[in-house]
Amino acid sequence: MIKVLLIGDAGVGKSALIVRYCDDYFNENESKSTVGVDLKVKLVSVDNKFFKTVLWDTAGQERYRNLIPSLYKGTNGVLLTYDVTDKNSFDGLYHWIKECYDNCDLSRTIFYLVGNKLDQAEKQVNKEDIRKLLEYVKTNHTDFKINAVFEVSAKYSNFVYGLFDNVIKDLVEHRCYFDENKLRSKRSVDLSTARDDQQTNCCSY
């Protein structure tokens, strides 16, 4: 299983990206903000092996931010999402990066920078802004890995499929996923041990 978390300010299009990837649906007239958290599950094939990918959609509004730190546990990939037409949403990433740094297991989590709404003409975030953010991360959070930068539009499916397919492939290549077979095996051993203990306890009565 692969757990991917999308974080960023409200209105940057996190929900639209997930719905486009999982349901191949987009409506530019819809702008409903996520309340709390939501998730979608998609089975993704990488090198002829299927991975259950759980995509977590988080609310960017201030009043819901206290819910998000608990979601970082067990996360494999984080998409730091902003709106390329809204410089404030990009500047907000400095807050989200600090929160990730404080709450994620950095040895087991990979981060990606994702600019959405590339289809719109009024682009406010340029390459120099991105360079400064990457330099800030490199200087202040040396073990924080931003593996790639994407600029996409949820309006076009090829953008979104390329984004998620590349992220998931990268996570698999870096072995940043949870092996459910090992968990089932461990549970079987634990249950077997528990049954043995129960039988021993019964015999000792």
Buried (B, 14 or more C-beta within 10 A) or exposed (E): BBBBBBBBBBBBBBBBBBBBBBEEEBEEEEEEEBEEBBBBEBEBEBEEEEBBBBBBBBBBBEEBBEEBEEBBEBBBBBBBBBBBBBBEBBBBBEEBBEBBBEBBEBEBBBBBBBBBBBBBEEBBBEEEBBEEBEEEBEEEBEEBBBBEBBBBBBBBBEBBBEBBBBBBBBBBEBEBBBEEEEEEEEEEEEEEEEEEEEEEEEEEE
